[in-house]
Amino acid sequence: MLSAATPATAQPTPLTEAHRTNLRCAAAFAIVALEQSDGDALEGWPPLAVRGKRFFADTGERVMKEAGISRDAVRDAIAGEVRSLQTAADPDAALTALARPCLARLDASVPPLKVPDLKQCAAIMALAVDEVHAREGMSAAAKDLKTLASVLASREREALVAAGRSGDEADRTLAEAREAMAAEAADGAGGVDKYDIAHCYDLAKPNEKSHY
């Protein structure tokens, strides 16, 4: 009876090409983000842990509203796009082909990651040391992160002293940066994942003509 009483216009609207393209990009971001979380940095893709997740969620909600379909239907559509990419003749090539157009859509809808400065990078790495150490003890990964944190903190301290700060002032600045970053890490709004952490590794690279 309910079916008979429901007008034809209430039927779900077929997905448009724009919907399908956005769902395909959401699927690509999910695949790339998962590989990045496993330590695989795919060429041509920025970190997607935060921005990709935001695009994924926003796209799903928008397609549900505009096409008049259920959350399960959106989930199934994205799952189908994931299967299509993973079973392509060359999955890596299929993802690479989507990088430019999908990242253009990402940039148009989700703000880019913040670029941290030296003291923020030192704070990020210090927090990472604490996290990994709590989980694994002083593992090789924890030792590597501790070295990076030490290098970044030392360089920021040297820069502050060179700019006229006292050693105590430099130490206080580093401590305040760490406290601020710890607060962001617990803010429920992306935390340190809002930052381009790859930039921190660039800042920790050996200086030219240095033995470090």
ROVOVEX-874399 format. One record per residue (C-alpha): residue number from 1; x, y, z. Coordinates in nm, 3 decimals, always signed. Example, Ala and Ser with C-alpha at 12.3 -4.5 7.8 and 13.67 -1.06 7.14 Angstrom:
<sites>
<site resi="1" X="+1.230" Y="-0.450" Z="+0.780"/>
<site resi="2" X="+1.367" Y="-0.106" Z="+0.714"/>
</sites>
This chain:
<sites>
<site resi="1" X="+0.000" Y="+0.000" Z="+0.000"/>
<site resi="2" X="+0.278" Y="+0.240" Z="+0.090"/>
<site resi="3" X="+0.452" Y="+0.161" Z="-0.236"/>
<site resi="4" X="+0.140" Y="+0.233" Z="-0.434"/>
<site resi="5" X="+0.087" Y="+0.559" Z="-0.251"/>
<site resi="6" X="+0.442" Y="+0.682" Z="-0.314"/>
<site resi="7" X="+0.466" Y="+0.907" Z="-0.620"/>
<site resi="8" X="+0.721" Y="+0.815" Z="-0.887"/>
<site resi="9" X="+0.913" Y="+1.135" Z="-0.822"/>
<site resi="10" X="+1.014" Y="+0.998" Z="-0.479"/>
<site resi="11" X="+1.230" Y="+0.727" Z="-0.638"/>
<site resi="12" X="+1.607" Y="+0.772" Z="-0.596"/>
<site resi="13" X="+1.770" Y="+0.990" Z="-0.857"/>
<site resi="14" X="+2.034" Y="+0.808" Z="-1.066"/>
<site resi="15" X="+2.389" Y="+0.911" Z="-0.990"/>
<site resi="16" X="+2.525" Y="+1.181" Z="-1.217"/>
<site resi="17" X="+2.867" Y="+1.163" Z="-1.375"/>
<site resi="18" X="+2.988" Y="+1.420" Z="-1.121"/>
<site resi="19" X="+2.864" Y="+1.198" Z="-0.839"/>
<site resi="20" X="+3.044" Y="+0.897" Z="-0.982"/>
<site resi="21" X="+3.364" Y="+1.091" Z="-1.034"/>
<site resi="22" X="+3.362" Y="+1.216" Z="-0.675"/>
<site resi="23" X="+3.289" Y="+0.866" Z="-0.543"/>
<site resi="24" X="+3.574" Y="+0.729" Z="-0.755"/>
<site resi="25" X="+3.806" Y="+0.993" Z="-0.607"/>
<site resi="26" X="+3.685" Y="+0.907" Z="-0.256"/>
<site resi="27" X="+3.768" Y="+0.543" Z="-0.326"/>
<site resi="28" X="+4.113" Y="+0.637" Z="-0.457"/>
<site resi="29" X="+4.181" Y="+0.849" Z="-0.147"/>
<site resi="30" X="+4.077" Y="+0.559" Z="+0.079"/>
<site resi="31" X="+4.316" Y="+0.321" Z="-0.098"/>
<site resi="32" X="+4.607" Y="+0.565" Z="-0.096"/>
<site resi="33" X="+4.549" Y="+0.666" Z="+0.269"/>
<site resi="34" X="+4.552" Y="+0.300" Z="+0.372"/>
<site resi="35" X="+4.878" Y="+0.238" Z="+0.188"/>
<site resi="36" X="+5.029" Y="+0.552" Z="+0.341"/>
<site resi="37" X="+4.931" Y="+0.430" Z="+0.688"/>
<site resi="38" X="+5.130" Y="+0.114" Z="+0.614"/>
<site resi="39" X="+5.436" Y="+0.321" Z="+0.527"/>
<site resi="40" X="+5.401" Y="+0.316" Z="+0.149"/>
<site resi="41" X="+5.443" Y="+0.666" Z="+0.007"/>
<site resi="42" X="+5.289" Y="+0.658" Z="-0.339"/>
<site resi="43" X="+5.446" Y="+0.907" Z="-0.577"/>
<site resi="44" X="+5.226" Y="+1.201" Z="-0.668"/>
<site resi="45" X="+4.999" Y="+1.179" Z="-0.363"/>
<site resi="46" X="+5.010" Y="+1.409" Z="-0.057"/>
<site resi="47" X="+4.926" Y="+1.278" Z="+0.292"/>
<site resi="48" X="+4.555" Y="+1.189" Z="+0.292"/>
<site resi="49" X="+4.488" Y="+1.070" Z="+0.648"/>
<site resi="50" X="+4.290" Y="+1.385" Z="+0.729"/>
<site resi="51" X="+4.199" Y="+1.558" Z="+0.404"/>
<site resi="52" X="+4.110" Y="+1.235" Z="+0.224"/>
<site resi="53" X="+3.886" Y="+1.128" Z="+0.512"/>
<site resi="54" X="+3.713" Y="+1.467" Z="+0.509"/>
<site resi="55" X="+3.655" Y="+1.446" Z="+0.132"/>
<site resi="56" X="+3.528" Y="+1.088" Z="+0.169"/>
<site resi="57" X="+3.274" Y="+1.186" Z="+0.436"/>
<site resi="58" X="+3.160" Y="+1.509" Z="+0.269"/>
<site resi="59" X="+3.119" Y="+1.337" Z="-0.068"/>
<site resi="60" X="+2.911" Y="+1.059" Z="+0.081"/>
<site resi="61" X="+2.679" Y="+1.303" Z="+0.256"/>
<site resi="62" X="+2.643" Y="+1.520" Z="-0.054"/>
<site resi="63" X="+2.566" Y="+1.227" Z="-0.286"/>
<site resi="64" X="+2.309" Y="+1.091" Z="-0.038"/>
<site resi="65" X="+2.131" Y="+1.426" Z="-0.032"/>
<site resi="66" X="+2.149" Y="+1.511" Z="-0.402"/>
<site resi="67" X="+2.074" Y="+1.164" Z="-0.540"/>
<site resi="68" X="+1.824" Y="+1.068" Z="-0.273"/>
<site resi="69" X="+1.994" Y="+0.739" Z="-0.193"/>
<site resi="70" X="+2.075" Y="+0.568" Z="+0.134"/>
<site resi="71" X="+2.403" Y="+0.560" Z="+0.320"/>
<site resi="72" X="+2.431" Y="+0.189" Z="+0.238"/>
<site resi="73" X="+2.387" Y="+0.265" Z="-0.130"/>
<site resi="74" X="+2.667" Y="+0.522" Z="-0.117"/>
<site resi="75" X="+2.887" Y="+0.276" Z="+0.071"/>
<site resi="76" X="+2.821" Y="+0.009" Z="-0.190"/>
<site resi="77" X="+2.897" Y="+0.251" Z="-0.473"/>
<site resi="78" X="+3.233" Y="+0.345" Z="-0.318"/>
<site resi="79" X="+3.310" Y="-0.021" Z="-0.249"/>
<site resi="80" X="+3.246" Y="-0.091" Z="-0.616"/>
<site resi="81" X="+3.489" Y="+0.184" Z="-0.718"/>
<site resi="82" X="+3.751" Y="+0.041" Z="-0.478"/>
<site resi="83" X="+3.712" Y="-0.306" Z="-0.632"/>
<site resi="84" X="+3.737" Y="-0.158" Z="-0.980"/>
<site resi="85" X="+4.065" Y="+0.016" Z="-0.897"/>
<site resi="86" X="+4.213" Y="-0.281" Z="-0.714"/>
<site resi="87" X="+4.128" Y="-0.527" Z="-0.991"/>
<site resi="88" X="+4.244" Y="-0.305" Z="-1.276"/>
<site resi="89" X="+4.505" Y="-0.454" Z="-1.510"/>
<site resi="90" X="+4.758" Y="-0.218" Z="-1.347"/>
<site resi="91" X="+4.621" Y="-0.090" Z="-1.012"/>
<site resi="92" X="+4.911" Y="+0.154" Z="-0.957"/>
<site resi="93" X="+4.861" Y="+0.305" Z="-1.301"/>
<site resi="94" X="+4.488" Y="+0.333" Z="-1.239"/>
<site resi="95" X="+4.555" Y="+0.528" Z="-0.919"/>
<site resi="96" X="+4.820" Y="+0.745" Z="-1.084"/>
<site resi="97" X="+4.576" Y="+0.842" Z="-1.358"/>
<site resi="98" X="+4.337" Y="+0.972" Z="-1.091"/>
<site resi="99" X="+4.596" Y="+1.170" Z="-0.894"/>
<site resi="100" X="+4.578" Y="+1.499" Z="-1.082"/>
<site resi="101" X="+4.201" Y="+1.526" Z="-1.137"/>
<site resi="102" X="+4.112" Y="+1.395" Z="-0.792"/>
<site resi="103" X="+4.363" Y="+1.616" Z="-0.610"/>
<site resi="104" X="+4.219" Y="+1.916" Z="-0.796"/>
<site resi="105" X="+3.878" Y="+1.824" Z="-0.652"/>
<site resi="106" X="+4.033" Y="+1.777" Z="-0.310"/>
<site resi="107" X="+4.202" Y="+2.119" Z="-0.317"/>
<site resi="108" X="+3.874" Y="+2.280" Z="-0.422"/>
<site resi="109" X="+3.681" Y="+2.136" Z="-0.129"/>
<site resi="110" X="+3.920" Y="+2.064" Z="+0.160"/>
<site resi="111" X="+4.182" Y="+2.312" Z="+0.287"/>
<site resi="112" X="+4.545" Y="+2.201" Z="+0.239"/>
<site resi="113" X="+4.759" Y="+2.083" Z="+0.529"/>
<site resi="114" X="+4.930" Y="+2.346" Z="+0.743"/>
<site resi="115" X="+5.305" Y="+2.377" Z="+0.698"/>
<site resi="116" X="+5.461" Y="+2.355" Z="+1.046"/>
<site resi="117" X="+5.757" Y="+2.567" Z="+1.148"/>
<site resi="118" X="+6.069" Y="+2.431" Z="+1.318"/>
<site resi="119" X="+5.942" Y="+2.448" Z="+1.676"/>
<site resi="120" X="+5.611" Y="+2.290" Z="+1.576"/>
<site resi="121" X="+5.798" Y="+2.009" Z="+1.403"/>
<site resi="122" X="+6.007" Y="+1.952" Z="+1.715"/>
<site resi="123" X="+5.686" Y="+1.931" Z="+1.918"/>
<site resi="124" X="+5.519" Y="+1.694" Z="+1.669"/>
<site resi="125" X="+5.816" Y="+1.458" Z="+1.674"/>
<site resi="126" X="+5.840" Y="+1.471" Z="+2.053"/>
<site resi="127" X="+5.475" Y="+1.367" Z="+2.079"/>
<site resi="128" X="+5.538" Y="+1.090" Z="+1.827"/>
<site resi="129" X="+5.825" Y="+0.961" Z="+2.041"/>
<site resi="130" X="+5.595" Y="+0.943" Z="+2.343"/>
<site resi="131" X="+5.325" Y="+0.764" Z="+2.146"/>
<site resi="132" X="+5.556" Y="+0.504" Z="+1.991"/>
<site resi="133" X="+5.749" Y="+0.453" Z="+2.315"/>
<site resi="134" X="+5.425" Y="+0.390" Z="+2.506"/>
<site resi="135" X="+5.323" Y="+0.132" Z="+2.246"/>
<site resi="136" X="+5.653" Y="-0.036" Z="+2.163"/>
<site resi="137" X="+5.906" Y="+0.068" Z="+2.425"/>
<site resi="138" X="+6.236" Y="+0.210" Z="+2.300"/>
<site resi="139" X="+6.207" Y="+0.036" Z="+1.964"/>
<site resi="140" X="+6.409" Y="+0.125" Z="+1.655"/>
<site resi="141" X="+6.122" Y="+0.346" Z="+1.538"/>
<site resi="142" X="+6.112" Y="+0.525" Z="+1.873"/>
<site resi="143" X="+6.489" Y="+0.581" Z="+1.861"/>
<site resi="144" X="+6.468" Y="+0.724" Z="+1.509"/>
<site resi="145" X="+6.187" Y="+0.960" Z="+1.609"/>
<site resi="146" X="+6.380" Y="+1.066" Z="+1.919"/>
<site resi="147" X="+6.680" Y="+1.153" Z="+1.703"/>
<site resi="148" X="+6.461" Y="+1.360" Z="+1.470"/>
<site resi="149" X="+6.297" Y="+1.538" Z="+1.763"/>
<site resi="150" X="+6.638" Y="+1.615" Z="+1.912"/>
<site resi="151" X="+6.774" Y="+1.753" Z="+1.584"/>
<site resi="152" X="+6.469" Y="+1.973" Z="+1.527"/>
<site resi="153" X="+6.468" Y="+2.104" Z="+1.884"/>
<site resi="154" X="+6.842" Y="+2.176" Z="+1.869"/>
<site resi="155" X="+6.807" Y="+2.369" Z="+1.542"/>
<site resi="156" X="+6.515" Y="+2.574" Z="+1.673"/>
<site resi="157" X="+6.703" Y="+2.649" Z="+1.995"/>
<site resi="158" X="+7.009" Y="+2.762" Z="+1.797"/>
<site resi="159" X="+6.791" Y="+2.984" Z="+1.577"/>
<site resi="160" X="+6.624" Y="+3.143" Z="+1.878"/>
<site resi="161" X="+6.957" Y="+3.210" Z="+2.050"/>
<site resi="162" X="+7.097" Y="+3.354" Z="+1.727"/>
<site resi="163" X="+6.795" Y="+3.585" Z="+1.716"/>
<site resi="164" X="+6.883" Y="+3.720" Z="+2.061"/>
<site resi="165" X="+6.685" Y="+3.491" Z="+2.294"/>
<site resi="166" X="+6.851" Y="+3.353" Z="+2.603"/>
<site resi="167" X="+6.891" Y="+2.980" Z="+2.647"/>
<site resi="168" X="+6.612" Y="+2.977" Z="+2.907"/>
<site resi="169" X="+6.381" Y="+3.171" Z="+2.676"/>
<site resi="170" X="+6.454" Y="+2.929" Z="+2.393"/>
<site resi="171" X="+6.380" Y="+2.631" Z="+2.616"/>
<site resi="172" X="+6.057" Y="+2.794" Z="+2.732"/>
<site resi="173" X="+5.950" Y="+2.858" Z="+2.372"/>
<site resi="174" X="+6.008" Y="+2.492" Z="+2.285"/>
<site resi="175" X="+5.814" Y="+2.378" Z="+2.593"/>
<site resi="176" X="+5.522" Y="+2.609" Z="+2.507"/>
<site resi="177" X="+5.518" Y="+2.480" Z="+2.149"/>
<site resi="178" X="+5.500" Y="+2.124" Z="+2.276"/>
<site resi="179" X="+5.216" Y="+2.207" Z="+2.515"/>
<site resi="180" X="+5.024" Y="+2.377" Z="+2.234"/>
<site resi="181" X="+5.075" Y="+2.080" Z="+2.002"/>
<site resi="182" X="+4.966" Y="+1.836" Z="+2.273"/>
<site resi="183" X="+4.646" Y="+2.037" Z="+2.311"/>
<site resi="184" X="+4.586" Y="+2.021" Z="+1.935"/>
<site resi="185" X="+4.649" Y="+1.647" Z="+1.937"/>
<site resi="186" X="+4.357" Y="+1.609" Z="+2.176"/>
<site resi="187" X="+4.120" Y="+1.863" Z="+2.020"/>
<site resi="188" X="+3.921" Y="+1.610" Z="+1.816"/>
<site resi="189" X="+3.960" Y="+1.824" Z="+1.503"/>
<site resi="190" X="+4.238" Y="+1.642" Z="+1.326"/>
<site resi="191" X="+4.514" Y="+1.713" Z="+1.574"/>
<site resi="192" X="+4.867" Y="+1.694" Z="+1.441"/>
<site resi="193" X="+4.734" Y="+1.528" Z="+1.126"/>
<site resi="194" X="+4.636" Y="+1.878" Z="+1.012"/>
<site resi="195" X="+5.007" Y="+1.944" Z="+0.955"/>
<site resi="196" X="+5.229" Y="+1.849" Z="+0.664"/>
<site resi="197" X="+5.455" Y="+1.623" Z="+0.867"/>
<site resi="198" X="+5.667" Y="+1.540" Z="+0.563"/>
<site resi="199" X="+5.795" Y="+1.897" Z="+0.588"/>
<site resi="200" X="+5.936" Y="+1.814" Z="+0.931"/>
<site resi="201" X="+6.152" Y="+1.541" Z="+0.780"/>
<site resi="202" X="+6.281" Y="+1.796" Z="+0.528"/>
<site resi="203" X="+6.371" Y="+2.035" Z="+0.812"/>
<site resi="204" X="+6.561" Y="+1.756" Z="+0.987"/>
<site resi="205" X="+6.774" Y="+1.668" Z="+0.684"/>
<site resi="206" X="+7.152" Y="+1.707" Z="+0.727"/>
<site resi="207" X="+7.285" Y="+2.049" Z="+0.647"/>
<site resi="208" X="+7.522" Y="+2.071" Z="+0.354"/>
<site resi="209" X="+7.885" Y="+2.004" Z="+0.449"/>
<site resi="210" X="+7.766" Y="+1.848" Z="+0.775"/>
<site resi="211" X="+7.850" Y="+1.504" Z="+0.911"/>
<site resi="212" X="+7.500" Y="+1.470" Z="+1.058"/>
</sites>
